[in-house]
């Protein structure tokens, strides 16, 4: 898999921005087939930074209903990536 296929897009919420400021951790929506090693290599390749730690989590599918139709929200896989001291990613600095 290519690095651009592994990292889908950044997750920008209040909680993720606090982690960026306080702990130098960045949150991304990633492909569900990727493992931690592939995520680390993809972030280092795309953003030219040094990754110290990767945490990966999978959200459970939630049941949703619209009128008489039922279904599930899709599974989302998030990765929280901690960077080395002094490194940062510019897309989060706005």
C-alpha positions as CSV (number, residue, x, y, z in Angstrom):
1,X,0.0,0.0,0.0
2,X,1.1,3.5,-0.7
3,X,1.5,6.1,2.1
4,X,-1.3,8.2,0.7
5,X,-3.6,5.2,0.8
6,X,-2.8,4.4,4.4
7,X,-3.3,8.0,5.8
8,X,-6.8,9.0,4.7
9,X,-7.2,12.4,6.4
10,X,-6.4,14.2,9.7
11,X,-9.0,14.2,12.5
12,X,-9.3,17.8,13.8
13,X,-11.4,18.1,17.0
14,X,-11.0,20.0,20.2
15,X,-9.5,16.9,22.0
16,X,-7.1,16.2,19.1
17,X,-5.9,19.8,19.0
18,X,-5.3,19.7,22.8
19,X,-3.1,16.6,22.3
20,X,-1.2,18.4,19.5
21,X,-0.4,21.4,21.8
22,X,0.3,19.5,25.0
23,X,1.7,16.1,24.0
24,X,2.8,16.5,20.4
25,X,0.3,13.8,19.3
26,X,-1.5,13.9,16.0
27,X,-4.7,12.0,15.1
28,X,-5.4,10.5,11.6
29,X,-8.1,8.4,10.0
30,X,-6.3,5.4,8.5
31,X,-7.0,2.4,6.4
32,X,-8.3,-0.5,8.4
33,X,-5.9,-3.0,6.9
34,X,-2.8,-1.0,7.9
35,X,-0.7,-2.0,11.0
36,X,1.3,0.3,13.3
37,X,4.5,-0.2,11.5
38,X,3.0,0.8,8.1
39,X,1.3,3.8,9.7
40,X,4.6,4.9,11.2
41,X,6.4,4.7,7.9
42,X,3.6,6.5,6.0
43,X,3.6,9.4,8.4
44,X,7.4,9.7,8.3
45,X,7.3,9.6,4.5
46,X,4.4,12.0,4.0
47,X,5.4,14.7,6.5
48,X,9.2,14.2,6.9
49,X,9.1,13.8,10.7
50,X,10.3,11.3,13.3
51,X,7.5,9.1,14.9
52,X,8.1,7.9,18.4
53,X,4.9,6.0,19.1
54,X,1.7,4.9,17.3
55,X,-1.6,4.0,19.0
56,X,-4.3,2.5,16.8
57,X,-8.0,2.1,17.7
58,X,-11.1,0.8,15.9
59,X,-14.5,2.2,16.5
60,X,-17.4,-0.2,16.7
61,X,-20.1,0.0,14.0
62,X,-23.2,1.9,15.4
63,X,-26.7,1.0,14.5
64,X,-28.6,3.9,12.8
65,X,-32.2,4.1,11.6
66,X,-33.8,6.5,9.1
67,X,-37.5,5.9,9.0
68,X,-38.1,2.3,8.4
69,X,-34.6,1.6,7.0
70,X,-31.9,0.3,9.3
71,X,-28.2,0.1,8.8
72,X,-24.8,0.6,10.5
73,X,-22.4,3.5,10.4
74,X,-19.0,2.4,9.0
75,X,-16.1,1.2,11.1
76,X,-13.5,4.0,11.5
77,X,-9.9,3.2,12.4
78,X,-8.0,6.1,14.1
79,X,-4.3,6.3,14.7
80,X,-2.7,8.7,17.3
81,X,0.9,9.4,16.4
82,X,3.4,10.9,18.8
83,X,6.2,12.8,17.2
84,X,9.8,13.4,18.5
85,X,10.6,16.6,20.3
86,X,10.8,19.6,17.9
87,X,8.9,17.9,15.1
88,X,5.5,19.2,14.0
89,X,3.1,18.8,11.1
90,X,2.1,22.1,9.4
91,X,-1.5,21.1,8.4
92,X,-2.5,21.2,12.1
93,X,-1.1,24.7,12.6
94,X,-3.9,27.0,11.4
